[in-house]
């Protein structure tokens, strides 16, 4: 399956939370999609179902495909530390996610597009791979030719998020990936332990 490009509100309703950010349509109908909406009686979910939903939520949140996600889990398993936390840290260290966290785009899909269209540099060189994994100390900046892009200016003017593991210089339009975020610094509502349990079966 290719990357999901359908209605985001439908996916948000499936998980019962606005995983793609602020969503007015979701606020109006924050119950599961389908003909009977919130009137349908839903039985207790199985353990497998809960674990699978959590994995899907993480994949949709970060915009990662199954093969990529499975490879990241293998990498997290081989690394030192708590597997679930390392998995989320790997997701957070992706270039498209850091561009989003820096406020250069209002969504991760928008950040992915900025990277793919060669508007972003890492340590002075253009990187157009959204899944590029950043290391502490890497400097992420907007390419000189792209600094006047209206989409970037609009996103920066609306951005108010501050993350301790990222620094941002608005005048130079560049920031530094200072350190790998601790689990407590990652705001996503994901139960990573369920994902570990699912893949460990």
N, C-alpha and C positions, 0 to 999 in steps of 0.2 A: 504494500500500500504506500502511495506517495504521501507527502506531507499534507495534513488536513487544511483545506482552504474554505470549508463551508461556514455556515452561520455559527459564530462563537457563542452567542447567547444560548443556543440549543445545548452546546457542550457544558456551559456553565450551569444550566438547569439540571443537567444529568447528574452533576456532582453536588448540586445544592449550594454552590458558592461561586462568586465572581472571580474565577481563576485567571481571567485575562485582564483584570483591572476593572475600573469603574464601568458599570454597565446599567444604564437606565432601564433598558428592556428587561433585564434580569430582575431588577428591583420590583417591577410590576408583576412579574410572574416567576417567583422564586421557588417553583415546584417542578417536579420532573416533567419532561415533554411527553406528549402522547394524547390520544383521543380523550381519555378520562382525567387527564391532569392530576390534580391533587385529591380527587375523589376515589381513585383506585386503591383498593386494599393491597398492601404489599406485605408479604410474609417476611419472616426474619431471614436476613441474608446469611448464606453459608460463610464459613471462614475463608474459603477460596475466593468467593465473590467479593468480600471486603478487601482482601489482599490485592486482587486483580484491579478493583476500582482505584485503589491507592496508586498502583503502578501507572494506570492510564492517566490519572490526574497529574502525576509528576511529568509524564511524557507530553501531555497537552500543554501544561504550564510552561515548560522549557522549550517546547517545539522540537522534540527529539524523536526520531524514528526508532522502532523496536530494535533493529540490529545495532544501531549506535548505542542505545540504552543498555542493551545486554553487554556490549563490549566495555562500557563504562563500569558496569557492575563487576565484571571480571577484574578490571583494573583496581576497583575499590577493594575487592576481596584480597588481592595480592598486596595491597598497601598496608602499612602499619596504622593502627587506629580502629575505631568502631566503623564497621563496613557501611552502615546506613549513613552515618555522618559524612564519611569520605565520599560517598556517592553524591550527596547533595553539594558538597564542596567542589566536586568535579563539574557538576552542572553549573554552579555559580561562577566557576573560573573560565567558562566559555566566553569567547570574545563578544558574541552577540548579546549575552546576558550582561556583561560588564558595560557595554555601550548603553544598554537599557537602564542599568542601575545609575549610570552617570547622568541620566536625564536627556540624552541626545535623541531619544525617541520615546513616544508615549506607550509603545508596546514592544514586545520581543520580536514580533514579526517585522515591525518597522525597523528595528535595530539590525535584524538579519539582512534586510534589504540595503541598508546603508553600507554594511560590510561587503555584501556581494557586489554592489555597484562601485566599489573602490573609493569610498569617501573617508575611510578610516585607516590610520597608520598605527603601527606598533613599533616603538623604539625607532621612529623615523622612516620605516619602510612600509609600503602599502601591503596590507593583508586583506585578502578578499574571501577568507574561509571562515564562516560564522562559528564553526566548531573549534576553531583554533584555541588551544588551551594556554591561558596566560600563567606566567610565573610571578611571584612577588617581586616587585621592583620594575615590572614592565610599564612603559609609558604609552598610554593610548591617547591619540589625538585626532582631531578632524583635519583632513587634508587641506592644505592652504587654499586650493581652488574651490573647496566645498564649504568654506566657513560662512559664506553668505546665503547658503541654502535656506529657503523660507521654512521648510519642515523642521530643520534643526533649531533655528531661532525660535520658532513657535513652541517646540518641545521644551527647550531650555527655559523659556519664560514661564511655562506652566509647572516646571519641576521644583519640588520643595523637599524631596527625599535626601537624607544625609546618611551615608553609611560609613562606619568607623574604619572599614578596611579599604576604602577608596578615597583618594583626595581628588579634588577637581578645581582647576584654575579657569574661571569663566573668561577672563581676558585673553588668555592664550588658547582657550578651547582645547585643553588637554588635561588628562588626569593620570594618576598612578594607581596601579593595582598594588596596594601596599602589602597586604598579607592575605593568607587564606582565611576566609571568614569562619568563626566558630559557629556551632549550630545555633546558639542563642542569637547570633547576628543575622541569621537567615529568616526573613519574615514569612516565607511560604508555609501555609498550613498543610504540611505533608507528614504523614506518619511513616517515616522511612523504614521502621522496623517491619512493617507489613510487607514492604517490597523485598526486604532481605529474606523473610520467611517464605515468600512466594518463589523466589529464585532458588532457594535452598532445598526445595522439594525434590 
